[in-house]
Amino acid sequence: MRAILQRVAEARVVIDGAVAGAIGPGLLVLLCAEHGDTDGHADRMLAKILKLRIFSDDASKMNRSVQDLDGQGLRGGLLVVSQFTLAADVSGGNRPSFTGAALPAEGRRLYDHFVAQARIAHAPVETGQFGADMKVHLVNNGPVTIPLRIGQTD
């Protein structure tokens, strides 16, 4: 499983001109399920994301997680967006291959599992729509962008 995390001041997903999900300060999570990924991989990815200390503390050091923002009077949100293109392989030429991505039904199942577990462990959690043509708007805070991979290589 792959993810790109972006620490944001705000983010939203628009589908067909309507906002599908929006957060204030928190994390935009672009999420990709790959062949062979399991619920366990999704659970480990979520645990890593929730504990990752990439928010500034009072000394301006990256020392707080998205969950730690609650202690600052903020509600650190998660905006989870499916993005199979994170599995792109360009080693064979200039046209990306996405054969490493999970098949759509399995990708949706793992995405839904991740979101359901995120909603149990953290609030607020907003989403895009699996498989939709989405417009993602964000104000990257920092900027801070972190790639994560759980699964085949860990």
Secondary structure, DSSP 4 states (H G I P E B T S, - for coil): -EEEEEEEEEEEEEETTEEEEEESSEEEEEEE-BTT--HHHHHHHHHHHHH---EE-TTS-EEE-TGGGGGGT---EEEEEE-GGGG-B-TTSSS-B-TTBPPHHHHHHHHHHHHHHHHHHSS-EEE--TTS--EEEEEEEEEEEEEEE-STT-
